[in-house]
């Protein structure tokens, strides 16, 4: 049996798109393929600062972003 894992952000749109891909794979392939969706939070989901770029640059020490 083959297992396919689709990684997705937790947003409603991302999960919906992942479910569409999952359905497509399941409908167009062998029943021996199982498909799961693994959701995760990205840095952008965790840091909700309106100045995300400057926040990340301070965290990562990236001088060119701060110009």
C-alpha positions as CSV (number, residue, x, y, z in Angstrom):
1,X,0.0,0.0,0.0
2,X,1.2,3.5,-0.9
3,X,0.6,6.4,1.4
4,X,0.6,10.0,0.2
5,X,0.7,12.9,2.6
6,X,-0.4,16.3,1.5
7,X,1.1,19.2,3.6
8,X,-1.2,22.2,4.0
9,X,-1.5,25.4,5.9
10,X,-4.4,25.4,8.3
11,X,-6.3,28.2,6.5
12,X,-9.7,27.3,5.2
13,X,-8.6,28.0,1.6
14,X,-5.5,25.9,1.9
15,X,-7.3,22.9,3.5
16,X,-10.1,23.1,0.8
17,X,-7.5,23.1,-2.0
18,X,-5.7,20.1,-0.3
19,X,-9.0,18.3,-0.1
20,X,-9.6,18.8,-3.8
21,X,-6.1,17.4,-4.6
22,X,-6.8,14.5,-2.2
23,X,-10.1,13.7,-3.9
24,X,-8.5,13.9,-7.4
25,X,-5.7,11.5,-6.3
26,X,-8.2,9.0,-4.8
27,X,-10.6,9.1,-7.8
28,X,-7.8,8.7,-10.4
29,X,-5.6,6.1,-8.9
30,X,-5.5,2.7,-7.4
31,X,-7.5,2.0,-4.2
32,X,-4.1,0.8,-2.8
33,X,-3.1,4.5,-2.5
34,X,-4.2,6.2,0.8
35,X,-4.1,10.0,1.0
36,X,-3.8,12.0,4.2
37,X,-3.7,15.8,4.8
38,X,-1.2,17.1,7.3
39,X,-1.9,20.7,8.4
40,X,0.6,23.0,9.9
41,X,1.1,26.6,10.9
42,X,3.7,28.7,9.1
43,X,5.7,31.6,10.5
44,X,3.2,33.9,8.9
45,X,0.3,32.2,10.7
46,X,2.1,32.4,14.1
47,X,3.5,36.0,13.8
48,X,0.5,38.2,13.1
49,X,2.4,41.4,13.2
50,X,1.4,43.8,10.4
51,X,5.1,44.5,9.9
52,X,6.0,40.8,9.4
53,X,8.9,41.4,7.1
54,X,10.7,43.7,9.5
55,X,9.9,41.4,12.4
56,X,11.4,38.4,10.6
57,X,14.4,40.4,9.5
58,X,15.1,41.3,13.2
59,X,14.7,37.7,14.2
60,X,17.0,36.4,11.5
61,X,19.4,39.4,11.4
62,X,18.8,40.2,7.7
63,X,20.0,43.8,7.2
64,X,18.8,44.2,3.6
65,X,15.2,43.7,4.6
66,X,15.3,46.6,6.9
67,X,16.4,49.2,4.3
